[in-house]
Amino acid sequence: MFAIAFKQEQYRTYILSDQKTLSRLEIVPERGGIVTRWQIQGQNILYLDAQRFANPQLSIRGGIPILFPICGNLPDNIYTYKGKQYTLKQHGFARDLPWEVAEQSTDNNSASLTLLLKSNEQTRAVYPFDFQLAFTYQLQENRLRIEQYFTNRSDEVMPFSTGLHPYFYAGDKTQLTFDIPASQYQDQQSQEIYPFSGTFDFNQDEIDVAFKSLTHHSTSLTDNQRRLKIAINYSALYSTLVFWTVKGKNYVCLEPWSAPRNALNTGEQLNYLEPGSTYQADVEIAVSYF
């Protein structure tokens, strides 16, 4: 049986649940429309730094932040459009702004919550376009489906990139294995290209790499310690996968991005949405046990 409830703590939190599989998803519209927690049978699928989450001045490390209208950062946080310079901080503004609840529903197969983010004076000051984003979080047993609709309400073509930044809980990273559909990656710091053997050196202080030449639209990580596999399927919109982790922290991030960092300046894999048009994409995260 699927249900939707809410709790009021620091922020109003919506709870989507499935009693049959004991799957429970928490979403905070007011704090960037973010999924903060996902538990299955009491086991955390996601990591959350609760102290950072409690401080609205800090970016959230944990859950599934939404990246829009850029992924990653820009040199000096600056991009140029029609000869004018604009400032956008890393990953854009969608993860920081309050989203509004548009719809919630349950049936025999799922529980779903739809959130909206619309352009306003604050967004237009750094990104001169009118837009609406609609994200539907749908919990189906051990699967989370995120349907995304990007609408250009401007009278000119709107360039954008988007992504998700899931923090997956990892108690022992040495017990993780990965299936990433690429044979090489680019180091985000040095910009050097390296072959990918299927493993990472977790003795490094930080790993921040981008896989750009993807051969198919799915990836996965397996946690052999907890005996679970997390599979991510994503639309063709997503052309890049980013892997990021920090030594000593119990998370790894495997992130579908529609374009690499600095795409607003370089145009690399950048998406362009015609006036009045809507682009639909989706990402599905499925957990299985063995």
MIFI-999927 format. One record per residue (C-alpha): residue number from 1; x, y, z; residue in three letters. Coordinates in steps of 0.25 Angstrom, whole numbers. Each point is the difference from the previous one (the first is absolute). Layout:
N
<site num="NUM" c1="X" c2="Y" c3="Z" residuo="ALA"/>
...
REM end
This chain:
290
<site num="1" c1="0" c2="0" c3="0" residuo="MET"/>
<site num="2" c1="5" c2="14" c3="-4" residuo="PHE"/>
<site num="3" c1="-2" c2="12" c3="8" residuo="ALA"/>
<site num="4" c1="5" c2="15" c3="1" residuo="ILE"/>
<site num="5" c1="1" c2="7" c3="14" residuo="ALA"/>
<site num="6" c1="8" c2="12" c3="4" residuo="PHE"/>
<site num="7" c1="7" c2="5" c3="13" residuo="LYS"/>
<site num="8" c1="4" c2="14" c3="4" residuo="GLN"/>
<site num="9" c1="14" c2="1" c3="6" residuo="GLU"/>
<site num="10" c1="9" c2="11" c3="-5" residuo="GLN"/>
<site num="11" c1="-6" c2="-2" c3="-14" residuo="TYR"/>
<site num="12" c1="-13" c2="-6" c3="-4" residuo="ARG"/>
<site num="13" c1="3" c2="-14" c3="-5" residuo="THR"/>
<site num="14" c1="-8" c2="-9" c3="-9" residuo="TYR"/>
<site num="15" c1="1" c2="-15" c3="3" residuo="ILE"/>
<site num="16" c1="-3" c2="-10" c3="-11" residuo="LEU"/>
<site num="17" c1="-1" c2="-14" c3="5" residuo="SER"/>
<site num="18" c1="-3" c2="-14" c3="-5" residuo="ASP"/>
<site num="19" c1="-4" c2="-9" c3="12" residuo="GLN"/>
<site num="20" c1="2" c2="-13" c3="-8" residuo="LYS"/>
<site num="21" c1="15" c2="2" c3="-3" residuo="THR"/>
<site num="22" c1="2" c2="10" c3="12" residuo="LEU"/>
<site num="23" c1="6" c2="10" c3="-10" residuo="SER"/>
<site num="24" c1="-1" c2="15" c3="6" residuo="ARG"/>
<site num="25" c1="4" c2="12" c3="-8" residuo="LEU"/>
<site num="26" c1="1" c2="14" c3="6" residuo="GLU"/>
<site num="27" c1="-1" c2="13" c3="-8" residuo="ILE"/>
<site num="28" c1="2" c2="14" c3="4" residuo="VAL"/>
<site num="29" c1="-6" c2="10" c3="-10" residuo="PRO"/>
<site num="30" c1="4" c2="12" c3="7" residuo="GLU"/>
<site num="31" c1="15" c2="-3" c3="0" residuo="ARG"/>
<site num="32" c1="2" c2="-2" c3="-15" residuo="GLY"/>
<site num="33" c1="-10" c2="-11" c3="-3" residuo="GLY"/>
<site num="34" c1="10" c2="-10" c3="6" residuo="ILE"/>
<site num="35" c1="-2" c2="-14" c3="3" residuo="VAL"/>
<site num="36" c1="7" c2="-1" c3="14" residuo="THR"/>
<site num="37" c1="-2" c2="-14" c3="4" residuo="ARG"/>
<site num="38" c1="-3" c2="-14" c3="-6" residuo="TRP"/>
<site num="39" c1="-1" c2="-12" c3="8" residuo="GLN"/>
<site num="40" c1="-4" c2="-14" c3="-3" residuo="ILE"/>
<site num="41" c1="-2" c2="-9" c3="11" residuo="GLN"/>
<site num="42" c1="6" c2="10" c3="10" residuo="GLY"/>
<site num="43" c1="13" c2="0" c3="-9" residuo="GLN"/>
<site num="44" c1="5" c2="14" c3="-5" residuo="ASN"/>
<site num="45" c1="2" c2="0" c3="-15" residuo="ILE"/>
<site num="46" c1="4" c2="15" c3="1" residuo="LEU"/>
<site num="47" c1="10" c2="7" c3="8" residuo="TYR"/>
<site num="48" c1="-4" c2="14" c3="7" residuo="LEU"/>
<site num="49" c1="9" c2="9" c3="7" residuo="ASP"/>
<site num="50" c1="-11" c2="5" c3="10" residuo="ALA"/>
<site num="51" c1="9" c2="11" c3="6" residuo="GLN"/>
<site num="52" c1="2" c2="7" c3="-14" residuo="ARG"/>
<site num="53" c1="-15" c2="-3" c3="-3" residuo="PHE"/>
<site num="54" c1="-4" c2="8" c3="12" residuo="ALA"/>
<site num="55" c1="8" c2="12" c3="-4" residuo="ASN"/>
<site num="56" c1="-8" c2="7" c3="-12" residuo="PRO"/>
<site num="57" c1="13" c2="8" c3="-3" residuo="GLN"/>
<site num="58" c1="8" c2="-12" c3="-4" residuo="LEU"/>
<site num="59" c1="-2" c2="-9" c3="-12" residuo="SER"/>
<site num="60" c1="-6" c2="-14" c3="3" residuo="ILE"/>
<site num="61" c1="9" c2="-12" c3="0" residuo="ARG"/>
<site num="62" c1="-9" c2="-12" c3="0" residuo="GLY"/>
<site num="63" c1="-13" c2="-4" c3="-6" residuo="GLY"/>
<site num="64" c1="-3" c2="3" c3="-15" residuo="ILE"/>
<site num="65" c1="3" c2="14" c3="-3" residuo="PRO"/>
<site num="66" c1="-6" c2="6" c3="-14" residuo="ILE"/>
<site num="67" c1="10" c2="7" c3="-9" residuo="LEU"/>
<site num="68" c1="-5" c2="11" c3="-9" residuo="PHE"/>
<site num="69" c1="3" c2="8" c3="-9" residuo="PRO"/>
<site num="70" c1="14" c2="-5" c3="1" residuo="ILE"/>
<site num="71" c1="8" c2="-12" c3="5" residuo="CYS"/>
<site num="72" c1="13" c2="2" c3="7" residuo="GLY"/>
<site num="73" c1="6" c2="14" c3="0" residuo="ASN"/>
<site num="74" c1="4" c2="11" c3="-9" residuo="LEU"/>
<site num="75" c1="14" c2="7" c3="-1" residuo="PRO"/>
<site num="76" c1="-2" c2="11" c3="11" residuo="ASP"/>
<site num="77" c1="-15" c2="-4" c3="0" residuo="ASN"/>
<site num="78" c1="-2" c2="9" c3="-13" residuo="ILE"/>
<site num="79" c1="-6" c2="-3" c3="-13" residuo="TYR"/>
<site num="80" c1="-3" c2="9" c3="-12" residuo="THR"/>
<site num="81" c1="-13" c2="1" c3="-7" residuo="TYR"/>
<site num="82" c1="-3" c2="10" c3="-11" residuo="LYS"/>
<site num="83" c1="13" c2="8" c3="4" residuo="GLY"/>
<site num="84" c1="-5" c2="1" c3="14" residuo="LYS"/>
<site num="85" c1="7" c2="-7" c3="12" residuo="GLN"/>
<site num="86" c1="-8" c2="-7" c3="10" residuo="TYR"/>
<site num="87" c1="4" c2="-7" c3="13" residuo="THR"/>
<site num="88" c1="-5" c2="-14" c3="4" residuo="LEU"/>
<site num="89" c1="6" c2="-8" c3="11" residuo="LYS"/>
<site num="90" c1="3" c2="-14" c3="0" residuo="GLN"/>
<site num="91" c1="-11" c2="-9" c3="-5" residuo="HIS"/>
<site num="92" c1="-10" c2="11" c3="-2" residuo="GLY"/>
<site num="93" c1="-11" c2="5" c3="9" residuo="PHE"/>
<site num="94" c1="-11" c2="-11" c3="0" residuo="ALA"/>
<site num="95" c1="6" c2="-8" c3="12" residuo="ARG"/>
<site num="96" c1="-1" c2="13" c3="8" residuo="ASP"/>
<site num="97" c1="-14" c2="6" c3="-3" residuo="LEU"/>
<site num="98" c1="-13" c2="-5" c3="6" residuo="PRO"/>
<site num="99" c1="-9" c2="-8" c3="-9" residuo="TRP"/>
<site num="100" c1="-15" c2="-1" c3="0" residuo="GLU"/>
<site num="101" c1="-8" c2="-12" c3="2" residuo="VAL"/>
<site num="102" c1="-9" c2="-2" c3="-12" residuo="ALA"/>
<site num="103" c1="-6" c2="-13" c3="1" residuo="GLU"/>
<site num="104" c1="0" c2="-13" c3="9" residuo="GLN"/>
<site num="105" c1="-6" c2="-13" c3="-3" residuo="SER"/>
<site num="106" c1="0" c2="-15" c3="4" residuo="THR"/>
<site num="107" c1="-6" c2="-12" c3="-7" residuo="ASP"/>
<site num="108" c1="3" c2="-15" c3="1" residuo="ASN"/>
<site num="109" c1="13" c2="1" c3="-7" residuo="ASN"/>
<site num="110" c1="7" c2="12" c3="5" residuo="SER"/>
<site num="111" c1="0" c2="13" c3="8" residuo="ALA"/>
<site num="112" c1="4" c2="13" c3="-7" residuo="SER"/>
<site num="113" c1="3" c2="15" c3="3" residuo="LEU"/>
<site num="114" c1="1" c2="10" c3="-11" residuo="THR"/>
<site num="115" c1="8" c2="13" c3="3" residuo="LEU"/>
<site num="116" c1="1" c2="13" c3="-8" residuo="LEU"/>
<site num="117" c1="11" c2="10" c3="-1" residuo="LEU"/>
<site num="118" c1="-3" c2="13" c3="-8" residuo="LYS"/>
<site num="119" c1="9" c2="12" c3="-4" residuo="SER"/>
<site num="120" c1="-1" c2="12" c3="8" residuo="ASN"/>
<site num="121" c1="8" c2="13" c3="2" residuo="GLU"/>
<site num="122" c1="11" c2="-7" c3="7" residuo="GLN"/>
<site num="123" c1="2" c2="-10" c3="-11" residuo="THR"/>
<site num="124" c1="-1" c2="10" c3="-11" residuo="ARG"/>
<site num="125" c1="11" c2="8" c3="6" residuo="ALA"/>
<site num="126" c1="10" c2="-11" c3="-2" residuo="VAL"/>
<site num="127" c1="-7" c2="-8" c3="-11" residuo="TYR"/>
<site num="128" c1="-8" c2="9" c3="-10" residuo="PRO"/>
<site num="129" c1="-11" c2="-10" c3="-3" residuo="PHE"/>
<site num="130" c1="-14" c2="-3" c3="4" residuo="ASP"/>
<site num="131" c1="-2" c2="-15" c3="3" residuo="PHE"/>
<site num="132" c1="-7" c2="-10" c3="8" residuo="GLN"/>
<site num="133" c1="5" c2="-13" c3="5" residuo="LEU"/>
<site num="134" c1="-9" c2="-12" c3="4" residuo="ALA"/>
<site num="135" c1="6" c2="-12" c3="7" residuo="PHE"/>
<site num="136" c1="-9" c2="-12" c3="4" residuo="THR"/>
<site num="137" c1="6" c2="-9" c3="10" residuo="TYR"/>
<site num="138" c1="-7" c2="-14" c3="-1" residuo="GLN"/>
<site num="139" c1="3" c2="-11" c3="10" residuo="LEU"/>
<site num="140" c1="-3" c2="-14" c3="-5" residuo="GLN"/>
<site num="141" c1="5" c2="-10" c3="10" residuo="GLU"/>
<site num="142" c1="15" c2="0" c3="-1" residuo="ASN"/>
<site num="143" c1="0" c2="10" c3="-11" residuo="ARG"/>
<site num="144" c1="1" c2="15" c3="-1" residuo="LEU"/>
<site num="145" c1="-4" c2="6" c3="-13" residuo="ARG"/>
<site num="146" c1="2" c2="15" c3="-2" residuo="ILE"/>
<site num="147" c1="-7" c2="6" c3="-12" residuo="GLU"/>
<site num="148" c1="4" c2="13" c3="-4" residuo="GLN"/>
<site num="149" c1="-6" c2="11" c3="-9" residuo="TYR"/>
<site num="150" c1="7" c2="12" c3="-4" residuo="PHE"/>
<site num="151" c1="-8" c2="11" c3="-7" residuo="THR"/>
<site num="152" c1="5" c2="13" c3="-6" residuo="ASN"/>
<site num="153" c1="-9" c2="11" c3="2" residuo="ARG"/>
<site num="154" c1="9" c2="10" c3="-6" residuo="SER"/>
<site num="155" c1="-2" c2="6" c3="-14" residuo="ASP"/>
<site num="156" c1="14" c2="-4" c3="-4" residuo="GLU"/>
<site num="157" c1="8" c2="-13" c3="0" residuo="VAL"/>
<site num="158" c1="4" c2="-5" c3="14" residuo="MET"/>
<site num="159" c1="14" c2="-7" c3="2" residuo="PRO"/>
<site num="160" c1="1" c2="-9" c3="12" residuo="PHE"/>
<site num="161" c1="6" c2="-12" c3="7" residuo="SER"/>
<site num="162" c1="-5" c2="-8" c3="11" residuo="THR"/>
<site num="163" c1="3" c2="-12" c3="9" residuo="GLY"/>
<site num="164" c1="-2" c2="-7" c3="12" residuo="LEU"/>
<site num="165" c1="11" c2="-2" c3="11" residuo="HIS"/>
<site num="166" c1="-4" c2="-12" c3="9" residuo="PRO"/>
<site num="167" c1="8" c2="-3" c3="12" residuo="TYR"/>
<site num="168" c1="0" c2="-15" c3="2" residuo="PHE"/>
<site num="169" c1="3" c2="-5" c3="14" residuo="TYR"/>
<site num="170" c1="13" c2="-9" c3="0" residuo="ALA"/>
<site num="171" c1="5" c2="-5" c3="13" residuo="GLY"/>
<site num="172" c1="12" c2="-7" c3="-6" residuo="ASP"/>
<site num="173" c1="4" c2="5" c3="-14" residuo="LYS"/>
<site num="174" c1="10" c2="-11" c3="-2" residuo="THR"/>
<site num="175" c1="-12" c2="-9" c3="-1" residuo="GLN"/>
<site num="176" c1="-6" c2="7" c3="-12" residuo="LEU"/>
<site num="177" c1="0" c2="-4" c3="-14" residuo="THR"/>
<site num="178" c1="-5" c2="8" c3="-12" residuo="PHE"/>
<site num="179" c1="-5" c2="-1" c3="-14" residuo="ASP"/>
<site num="180" c1="2" c2="13" c3="-7" residuo="ILE"/>
<site num="181" c1="-2" c2="0" c3="-15" residuo="PRO"/>
<site num="182" c1="13" c2="6" c3="-4" residuo="ALA"/>
<site num="183" c1="14" c2="-4" c3="-3" residuo="SER"/>
<site num="184" c1="7" c2="14" c3="5" residuo="GLN"/>
<site num="185" c1="-3" c2="12" c3="8" residuo="TYR"/>
<site num="186" c1="5" c2="14" c3="2" residuo="GLN"/>
<site num="187" c1="6" c2="5" c3="13" residuo="ASP"/>
<site num="188" c1="-9" c2="12" c3="4" residuo="GLN"/>
<site num="189" c1="12" c2="7" c3="6" residuo="GLN"/>
<site num="190" c1="12" c2="-3" c3="-9" residuo="SER"/>
<site num="191" c1="-9" c2="-2" c3="-13" residuo="GLN"/>
<site num="192" c1="9" c2="-12" c3="-4" residuo="GLU"/>
<site num="193" c1="-7" c2="-12" c3="-6" residuo="ILE"/>
<site num="194" c1="3" c2="-14" c3="6" residuo="TYR"/>
<site num="195" c1="-5" c2="-14" c3="-4" residuo="PRO"/>
<site num="196" c1="-10" c2="-6" c3="10" residuo="PHE"/>
<site num="197" c1="2" c2="-14" c3="5" residuo="SER"/>
<site num="198" c1="-13" c2="-1" c3="8" residuo="GLY"/>
<site num="199" c1="6" c2="4" c3="13" residuo="THR"/>
<site num="200" c1="4" c2="12" c3="8" residuo="PHE"/>
<site num="201" c1="12" c2="3" c3="10" residuo="ASP"/>
<site num="202" c1="-8" c2="4" c3="12" residuo="PHE"/>
<site num="203" c1="14" c2="3" c3="7" residuo="ASN"/>
<site num="204" c1="-1" c2="14" c3="-7" residuo="GLN"/>
<site num="205" c1="-5" c2="12" c3="8" residuo="ASP"/>
<site num="206" c1="-10" c2="3" c3="-11" residuo="GLU"/>
<site num="207" c1="-5" c2="-7" c3="-13" residuo="ILE"/>
<site num="208" c1="-7" c2="9" c3="-10" residuo="ASP"/>
<site num="209" c1="-1" c2="-5" c3="-14" residuo="VAL"/>
<site num="210" c1="-9" c2="1" c3="-12" residuo="ALA"/>
<site num="211" c1="-4" c2="-11" c3="-9" residuo="PHE"/>
<site num="212" c1="-4" c2="7" c3="-13" residuo="LYS"/>
<site num="213" c1="0" c2="-11" c3="-11" residuo="SER"/>
<site num="214" c1="-12" c2="-9" c3="5" residuo="LEU"/>
<site num="215" c1="-3" c2="-12" c3="-7" residuo="THR"/>
<site num="216" c1="-14" c2="-2" c3="6" residuo="HIS"/>
<site num="217" c1="-10" c2="6" c3="9" residuo="HIS"/>
<site num="218" c1="2" c2="-7" c3="13" residuo="SER"/>
<site num="219" c1="10" c2="-2" c3="11" residuo="THR"/>
<site num="220" c1="1" c2="-7" c3="13" residuo="SER"/>
<site num="221" c1="7" c2="-2" c3="13" residuo="LEU"/>
<site num="222" c1="0" c2="-12" c3="9" residuo="THR"/>
<site num="223" c1="3" c2="0" c3="15" residuo="ASP"/>
<site num="224" c1="5" c2="-14" c3="3" residuo="ASN"/>
<site num="225" c1="1" c2="3" c3="15" residuo="GLN"/>
<site num="226" c1="-15" c2="3" c3="0" residuo="ARG"/>
<site num="227" c1="-4" c2="-10" c3="-11" residuo="ARG"/>
<site num="228" c1="-7" c2="10" c3="-8" residuo="LEU"/>
<site num="229" c1="0" c2="6" c3="-14" residuo="LYS"/>
<site num="230" c1="-4" c2="14" c3="-4" residuo="ILE"/>
<site num="231" c1="-3" c2="1" c3="-15" residuo="ALA"/>
<site num="232" c1="-2" c2="14" c3="-7" residuo="ILE"/>
<site num="233" c1="-7" c2="1" c3="-13" residuo="ASN"/>
<site num="234" c1="-1" c2="14" c3="-7" residuo="TYR"/>
<site num="235" c1="-5" c2="6" c3="-13" residuo="SER"/>
<site num="236" c1="8" c2="4" c3="-12" residuo="ALA"/>
<site num="237" c1="0" c2="14" c3="5" residuo="LEU"/>
<site num="238" c1="11" c2="-4" c3="10" residuo="TYR"/>
<site num="239" c1="13" c2="-1" c3="-7" residuo="SER"/>
<site num="240" c1="10" c2="0" c3="11" residuo="THR"/>
<site num="241" c1="2" c2="-8" c3="13" residuo="LEU"/>
<site num="242" c1="8" c2="7" c3="11" residuo="VAL"/>
<site num="243" c1="6" c2="-8" c3="12" residuo="PHE"/>
<site num="244" c1="4" c2="7" c3="12" residuo="TRP"/>
<site num="245" c1="4" c2="-4" c3="14" residuo="THR"/>
<site num="246" c1="9" c2="6" c3="12" residuo="VAL"/>
<site num="247" c1="9" c2="-9" c3="9" residuo="LYS"/>
<site num="248" c1="-6" c2="-3" c3="13" residuo="GLY"/>
<site num="249" c1="-14" c2="3" c3="-4" residuo="LYS"/>
<site num="250" c1="-11" c2="-11" c3="-1" residuo="ASN"/>
<site num="251" c1="-5" c2="4" c3="-13" residuo="TYR"/>
<site num="252" c1="3" c2="-2" c3="-15" residuo="VAL"/>
<site num="253" c1="-7" c2="9" c3="-11" residuo="CYS"/>
<site num="254" c1="-4" c2="-6" c3="-13" residuo="LEU"/>
<site num="255" c1="-6" c2="11" c3="-7" residuo="GLU"/>
<site num="256" c1="-8" c2="1" c3="-14" residuo="PRO"/>
<site num="257" c1="3" c2="14" c3="-6" residuo="TRP"/>
<site num="258" c1="-6" c2="5" c3="-14" residuo="SER"/>
<site num="259" c1="13" c2="7" c3="-3" residuo="ALA"/>
<site num="260" c1="14" c2="2" c3="7" residuo="PRO"/>
<site num="261" c1="5" c2="12" c3="8" residuo="ARG"/>
<site num="262" c1="1" c2="13" c3="-7" residuo="ASN"/>
<site num="263" c1="-10" c2="-4" c3="-11" residuo="ALA"/>
<site num="264" c1="-7" c2="14" c3="0" residuo="LEU"/>
<site num="265" c1="14" c2="6" c3="-5" residuo="ASN"/>
<site num="266" c1="5" c2="-11" c3="-8" residuo="THR"/>
<site num="267" c1="-13" c2="-6" c3="-6" residuo="GLY"/>
<site num="268" c1="4" c2="-14" c3="2" residuo="GLU"/>
<site num="269" c1="-12" c2="-9" c3="1" residuo="GLN"/>
<site num="270" c1="-8" c2="12" c3="4" residuo="LEU"/>
<site num="271" c1="-15" c2="-1" c3="-2" residuo="ASN"/>
<site num="272" c1="-8" c2="11" c3="-7" residuo="TYR"/>
<site num="273" c1="-15" c2="1" c3="2" residuo="LEU"/>
<site num="274" c1="-9" c2="7" c3="-10" residuo="GLU"/>
<site num="275" c1="-10" c2="11" c3="5" residuo="PRO"/>
<site num="276" c1="-13" c2="-7" c3="6" residuo="GLY"/>
<site num="277" c1="6" c2="-14" c3="-1" residuo="SER"/>
<site num="278" c1="1" c2="-10" c3="11" residuo="THR"/>
<site num="279" c1="11" c2="-11" c3="1" residuo="TYR"/>
<site num="280" c1="-3" c2="-13" c3="7" residuo="GLN"/>
<site num="281" c1="11" c2="-9" c3="7" residuo="ALA"/>
<site num="282" c1="0" c2="-10" c3="11" residuo="ASP"/>
<site num="283" c1="10" c2="-7" c3="9" residuo="VAL"/>
<site num="284" c1="-4" c2="-13" c3="7" residuo="GLU"/>
<site num="285" c1="8" c2="-5" c3="12" residuo="ILE"/>
<site num="286" c1="-3" c2="-15" c3="4" residuo="ALA"/>
<site num="287" c1="5" c2="-8" c3="12" residuo="VAL"/>
<site num="288" c1="2" c2="-15" c3="0" residuo="SER"/>
<site num="289" c1="5" c2="-9" c3="10" residuo="TYR"/>
<site num="290" c1="8" c2="-13" c3="-1" residuo="PHE"/>
REM end
